[in-house]
Amino acid sequence: MTIVEHINELRRRILIGLAAIAVGTIIGYIWYSKGVGPVPSLGEILRQPYCNLPPESRFGASDGECRLLATSPFEMFILRLKVGALAGLVFSSPVWLGQIWAYITPGLKKNERRWTAGVSTAAGILFAIGAVLAYFVLSFGLEFLMTIGDEAQIAALNGEKYFNFAMALLLIFGVSFEVPLITVLMNMAGVISYEQLKSKRRYIWAFLFLFAAFITPGQDPISMVILAIALCMLMEMATQIARVHDKRKAKQQEEWLDLDDTVGSTIDRAAPINGSGSAGTGASSAVGLAPAPIAAPESLDGVSATPAPQSSSGARPRQDGVSGTYGRRDSLDLRHGSDNDKSNGSDFFGDVL
């Protein structure tokens, strides 16, 4: 395919992906306020952690209802459109991910396609697990945050701030669960090894707790501890996967590839060939000993040089007086021309030519 054909194909697949996202956004916008059979509406699902708070901790819950506040005229519409767009992005993910996959697949080899498909599937599953865990953690985090100082005040959240907090928590948990997958990929690429992960395990766990403390939006200890414990468990699984991979790689790798640059290998040096045509054996083939020298022939009698080839070209005909043994004129003198040669109109360059 030419560059123009690649650009046209990319444009076509982008348009298909955007059309799928638009259709998903419309579906999410409708589902925000209307349930589908036994499935409640999207707004009720996202609002449920807030409704699980005690009634005395929520403003306007005396009549048994659970609603969020709206402090601007366009807040409800913008919030519904934002949530519907996020839902549409998730609903249409098989379409636009399939378009991306179809665009890059022709340039990949068979093993690269298999690896890409496996990594993409694992990344999607880990993100979904993290988002589901964040949804259940959201109730505990809100209960902790909204009941601090409830003797003097009551919680009255508006829809924008609440949904921003919920979406941020879902996104952070989902992305954080990709860290073990990245660790496994780095191990398979040879960047880190199992021994490095094993020796630095305590530091990794401490870093994960600090990461969870800074990354959780509510800064509540419950969300932080749950996220940190989940990440530590996933990192331990990644470490064990690295152990199995390194052990399998060590069995398949040659022993001399692991040697340091300053250490000699156990491979025997090449031995000289003796007179009988077989490789020499004995002490000369041991590591560290120089091979035995090859003996020179006793006599060179009877050895003659091969005559030089003579030209038969018409542009340079054979000159008279040239010896047939070595292919040059007898009594050739390149220092100067003789008087006879000068009288004949030739010089010493003629002898050469």
C-alpha positions as CSV (number, residue, x, y, z in Angstrom):
1,M,0.0,0.0,0.0
2,T,1.1,3.5,-0.7
3,I,1.3,6.4,1.8
4,V,-2.0,7.8,0.5
5,E,-3.7,4.5,0.8
6,H,-2.5,4.2,4.4
7,I,-3.8,7.7,5.2
8,N,-7.2,7.0,3.6
9,E,-7.5,3.7,5.5
10,L,-6.6,5.5,8.8
11,R,-9.1,8.2,8.1
12,R,-11.8,5.6,7.4
13,R,-11.1,3.7,10.6
14,I,-11.1,6.8,12.7
15,L,-14.5,7.9,11.3
16,I,-15.9,4.4,12.1
17,G,-14.6,4.6,15.6
18,L,-15.9,8.1,16.2
19,A,-19.3,7.1,14.8
20,A,-19.4,4.1,17.2
21,I,-18.5,6.4,20.1
22,A,-21.3,8.8,19.1
23,V,-23.9,6.0,19.0
24,G,-22.6,4.8,22.4
25,T,-22.9,8.3,23.9
26,I,-26.5,8.5,22.8
27,I,-27.2,5.2,24.4
28,G,-25.4,6.3,27.6
29,Y,-27.3,9.6,27.7
30,I,-30.7,7.8,27.5
31,W,-29.6,5.1,30.0
32,Y,-28.6,7.8,32.5
33,S,-32.2,8.4,33.6
34,K,-34.0,5.3,32.3
35,G,-33.5,1.7,33.4
36,V,-33.6,-1.3,31.1
37,G,-35.7,-4.0,32.6
38,P,-34.2,-5.3,35.8
39,V,-31.1,-3.2,35.2
40,P,-31.4,0.2,37.0
41,S,-30.4,3.5,35.3
42,L,-26.8,4.6,35.1
43,G,-27.5,7.5,37.4
44,E,-28.9,5.2,40.1
45,I,-25.9,2.9,39.8
46,L,-23.4,5.7,40.2
47,R,-25.4,7.4,43.0
48,Q,-25.8,4.2,45.0
49,P,-22.6,4.6,47.1
50,Y,-23.8,8.1,48.2
51,C,-27.3,6.7,49.0
52,N,-25.7,4.0,51.2
53,L,-24.7,6.7,53.7
54,P,-26.8,7.1,56.8
55,P,-29.9,9.4,56.3
56,E,-28.7,11.7,59.0
57,S,-25.4,12.3,57.1
58,R,-27.2,13.4,53.9
59,F,-29.0,16.7,53.3
60,G,-32.7,16.3,52.4
61,A,-32.9,12.6,53.3
62,S,-35.6,13.0,55.9
63,D,-38.3,12.0,53.3
64,G,-36.4,8.9,52.2
65,E,-35.2,10.2,48.9
66,C,-31.6,10.3,47.7
67,R,-30.7,13.1,45.3
68,L,-27.7,15.3,44.6
69,L,-27.8,19.1,44.4
70,A,-27.5,21.2,41.3
71,T,-26.1,24.7,41.7
72,S,-26.2,26.0,38.1
73,P,-28.8,25.8,35.3
74,F,-26.7,23.7,32.9
75,E,-25.1,21.5,35.6
76,M,-27.6,18.6,35.2
77,F,-27.4,18.6,31.4
78,I,-23.6,18.8,31.3
79,L,-23.3,16.1,33.9
80,R,-25.7,13.8,32.1
81,L,-23.8,14.4,28.8
82,K,-20.4,13.8,30.5
83,V,-21.5,10.5,32.1
84,G,-23.2,9.4,28.9
85,A,-20.0,10.1,26.9
86,L,-17.9,8.0,29.3
87,A,-20.4,5.2,29.1
88,G,-20.5,5.5,25.3
89,L,-16.7,5.2,25.3
90,V,-16.9,2.0,27.2
91,F,-19.8,0.6,25.2
92,S,-18.1,1.3,21.9
93,S,-14.7,0.0,23.0
94,P,-15.0,-3.3,21.0
95,V,-15.6,-1.3,17.8
96,W,-12.8,1.3,18.1
97,L,-10.4,-1.1,19.6
98,G,-11.2,-3.5,16.7
99,Q,-10.5,-0.7,14.2
100,I,-7.1,0.0,15.9
101,W,-6.3,-3.7,15.9
102,A,-7.3,-4.1,12.2
103,Y,-5.1,-1.2,11.2
104,I,-1.9,-2.3,12.9
105,T,-2.3,-6.1,12.4
106,P,-1.0,-6.2,8.8
107,G,2.3,-4.8,10.0
108,L,2.8,-7.4,12.7
109,K,4.2,-10.9,12.6
110,K,2.3,-13.9,13.8
111,N,4.0,-14.0,17.3
112,E,3.6,-10.3,17.6
113,R,-0.1,-10.5,17.0
114,R,-0.4,-13.2,19.6
115,W,1.5,-11.1,22.2
116,T,-0.5,-8.0,21.4
117,A,-3.8,-9.8,21.7
118,G,-2.8,-11.3,25.0
119,V,-1.5,-8.1,26.5
120,S,-4.6,-6.2,25.4
121,T,-6.9,-8.8,26.9
122,A,-5.0,-8.8,30.2
123,A,-5.0,-5.0,30.4
124,G,-8.7,-4.8,29.8
125,I,-9.4,-7.5,32.5
126,L,-7.1,-5.8,35.1
127,F,-8.7,-2.4,34.4
128,A,-12.2,-3.8,34.8
129,I,-11.2,-5.5,38.1
130,G,-9.8,-2.3,39.4
131,A,-12.9,-0.3,38.5
132,V,-15.2,-2.8,40.1
133,L,-13.1,-2.8,43.3
134,A,-13.2,1.1,43.3
135,Y,-17.0,1.1,43.1
136,F,-17.3,-1.0,46.3
137,V,-14.5,1.0,48.0
138,L,-16.4,4.2,47.2
139,S,-19.1,3.5,49.8
140,F,-16.5,3.1,52.6
141,G,-14.6,6.1,51.6
142,L,-17.6,8.4,51.4
143,E,-18.9,7.1,54.8
144,F,-15.5,7.9,56.4
145,L,-15.2,11.4,54.8
146,M,-18.8,12.4,55.2
147,T,-19.1,11.4,58.9
148,I,-16.1,13.4,60.1
149,G,-17.5,16.3,62.1
150,D,-21.1,15.4,61.4
151,E,-22.0,16.8,64.8
152,A,-21.6,20.3,63.5
153,Q,-22.5,20.0,59.8
154,I,-24.3,17.8,57.3
155,A,-23.1,16.7,53.8
156,A,-24.8,18.3,50.8
157,L,-22.9,17.2,47.6
158,N,-23.8,18.5,44.2
159,G,-23.8,16.2,41.2
160,E,-20.7,17.5,39.5
161,K,-18.3,17.2,42.4
162,Y,-19.6,13.8,43.4
163,F,-19.4,12.3,40.0
164,N,-15.9,13.8,39.4
165,F,-14.8,12.1,42.7
166,A,-16.4,8.8,41.7
167,M,-15.0,8.8,38.1
168,A,-11.5,9.7,39.4
169,L,-11.5,6.9,41.9
170,L,-12.6,4.4,39.2
171,L,-10.0,5.6,36.8
172,I,-7.2,5.6,39.3
173,F,-7.9,2.1,40.5
174,G,-8.2,0.8,36.9
175,V,-4.9,2.4,35.8
176,S,-3.1,1.3,39.0
177,F,-4.0,-2.3,38.3
178,E,-1.9,-2.1,35.1
179,V,1.4,-1.7,37.1
180,P,1.9,-5.5,37.6
181,L,1.3,-6.1,33.9
182,I,4.0,-3.5,33.0
183,T,6.3,-5.3,35.5
184,V,5.8,-8.6,33.8
185,L,6.4,-7.1,30.3
186,M,9.6,-5.5,31.6
187,N,10.8,-8.9,32.9
188,M,10.0,-10.6,29.6
189,A,11.9,-7.9,27.8
190,G,15.0,-8.5,30.0
191,V,14.9,-5.1,31.7
192,I,14.4,-6.5,35.2
193,S,14.8,-10.0,36.7
194,Y,13.2,-12.0,39.4
195,E,16.3,-11.6,41.6
196,Q,15.9,-7.8,41.4
197,L,12.2,-8.0,42.3
198,K,12.9,-10.4,45.1
199,S,15.7,-8.3,46.7
200,K,13.7,-5.1,46.4
201,R,10.4,-6.5,47.6
202,R,10.2,-4.4,50.8
203,Y,11.0,-1.2,49.0
204,I,8.4,-2.0,46.3
205,W,5.7,-2.6,49.0
206,A,6.6,0.6,50.8
207,F,6.5,2.5,47.5
208,L,3.0,1.1,46.7
209,F,1.6,2.3,50.0
210,L,3.0,5.7,49.4
211,F,1.7,5.7,45.8
212,A,-1.8,4.7,47.1
213,A,-1.7,7.5,49.7
214,F,-1.0,10.2,47.1
215,I,-3.1,8.9,44.3
216,T,-6.5,8.3,46.0
217,P,-8.6,11.4,45.5
218,G,-10.3,11.3,48.8
219,Q,-7.1,10.8,50.9
220,D,-9.1,8.5,53.2
221,P,-7.2,5.7,54.8
222,I,-9.7,3.0,53.8
223,S,-9.4,3.6,50.0
224,M,-5.6,3.9,50.5
225,V,-5.2,0.7,52.4
226,I,-7.4,-1.4,50.1
227,L,-5.7,-0.1,46.9
228,A,-2.2,-0.7,48.5
229,I,-3.0,-4.2,49.6
230,A,-4.5,-5.0,46.1
231,L,-1.4,-3.7,44.4
232,C,0.9,-5.6,46.7
233,M,-1.0,-8.8,45.9
234,L,-0.8,-8.2,42.2
235,M,2.9,-7.3,42.4
236,E,3.6,-10.6,44.2
237,M,1.8,-12.4,41.4
238,A,3.9,-10.6,38.9
239,T,7.1,-11.5,40.8
240,Q,6.2,-15.2,40.8
241,I,5.4,-15.0,37.0
242,A,8.9,-13.4,36.6
243,R,10.4,-16.3,38.6
244,V,8.8,-18.9,36.3
245,H,9.9,-17.0,33.2
246,D,13.5,-16.6,34.4
247,K,13.8,-20.3,35.3
248,R,12.4,-21.3,31.9
249,K,14.7,-18.9,30.1
250,A,17.8,-20.2,32.0
251,K,17.1,-23.7,30.8
252,Q,16.9,-22.6,27.2
253,Q,19.9,-20.3,27.3
254,E,23.5,-21.5,26.6
255,E,25.9,-21.6,29.6
256,W,28.5,-19.4,27.9
257,L,26.1,-16.5,27.4
258,D,26.0,-15.9,31.1
259,L,29.7,-15.5,31.5
260,D,31.3,-12.2,32.3
261,D,33.4,-10.4,29.7
262,T,36.6,-11.0,31.7
263,V,36.0,-14.8,32.3
264,G,37.1,-17.3,29.7
265,S,34.7,-19.9,28.5
266,T,35.2,-23.7,28.6
267,I,35.1,-24.0,24.8
268,D,38.2,-25.7,23.5
269,R,40.4,-23.8,21.1
270,A,40.7,-24.9,17.5
271,A,43.4,-27.5,17.2
272,P,45.8,-27.7,14.2
273,I,45.4,-30.3,11.5
274,N,48.2,-32.8,11.5
275,G,49.7,-34.6,8.5
276,S,47.1,-37.3,8.4
277,G,44.3,-34.8,7.9
278,S,42.6,-35.2,11.3
279,A,42.5,-32.7,14.1
280,G,45.3,-32.8,16.6
281,T,44.6,-34.1,20.1
282,G,46.4,-34.1,23.3
283,A,47.7,-31.3,25.5
284,S,47.6,-28.8,22.6
285,S,43.7,-28.9,22.6
286,A,43.4,-28.0,26.2
287,V,42.1,-24.6,27.2
288,G,44.9,-22.1,27.6
289,L,47.6,-23.9,25.7
290,A,48.8,-22.7,22.3
291,P,48.4,-25.1,19.3
292,A,51.4,-26.9,18.0
293,P,53.2,-25.1,15.1
294,I,52.9,-26.6,11.7
295,A,56.2,-28.0,10.4
296,A,57.6,-26.5,7.3
297,P,58.4,-28.8,4.3
298,E,61.9,-30.3,4.3
299,S,62.8,-29.3,0.7
300,L,61.6,-27.0,-2.1
301,D,63.4,-28.9,-4.8
302,G,61.3,-29.5,-7.9
303,V,59.0,-26.5,-7.2
304,S,58.6,-24.2,-10.2
305,A,56.8,-21.0,-10.6
306,T,53.7,-20.8,-12.7
307,P,54.3,-18.8,-16.0
308,A,52.4,-15.5,-16.2
309,P,49.5,-15.4,-18.6
310,Q,50.2,-13.8,-21.9
311,S,47.9,-11.4,-23.7
312,S,46.4,-12.4,-27.0
313,S,44.5,-9.2,-27.5
314,G,44.8,-7.4,-30.9
315,A,45.2,-4.1,-29.1
316,R,48.5,-5.3,-27.5
317,P,50.1,-7.9,-29.8
318,R,52.9,-10.1,-28.6
319,Q,56.3,-8.6,-29.1
320,D,59.2,-10.4,-30.6
321,G,62.0,-11.4,-28.4
322,V,59.7,-12.1,-25.4
323,S,60.6,-15.1,-23.4
324,G,57.9,-17.7,-23.2
325,T,58.9,-18.7,-19.6
326,Y,58.3,-15.5,-17.7
327,G,56.4,-13.4,-20.2
328,R,59.0,-10.5,-20.5
329,R,61.7,-9.4,-23.0
330,D,65.2,-10.7,-22.5
331,S,67.9,-8.2,-21.5
332,L,65.2,-5.6,-20.6
333,D,66.8,-2.3,-19.5
334,L,64.5,0.3,-18.0
335,R,67.2,2.8,-17.0
336,H,67.8,4.2,-20.5
337,G,67.4,3.4,-24.1
338,S,70.3,2.2,-26.3
339,D,71.5,4.1,-29.3
340,N,70.1,1.5,-31.6
341,D,66.7,1.8,-30.0
342,K,66.9,5.6,-30.4
343,S,67.9,5.3,-34.0
344,N,65.0,3.0,-34.6
345,G,62.7,5.6,-33.1
346,S,61.9,3.7,-29.8
347,D,62.8,4.3,-26.2
348,F,62.8,2.4,-23.0
349,F,59.0,2.7,-22.6
350,G,58.6,0.6,-25.7
351,D,60.4,-2.2,-23.9
352,V,57.8,-2.1,-21.2
353,L,54.9,-1.9,-23.6
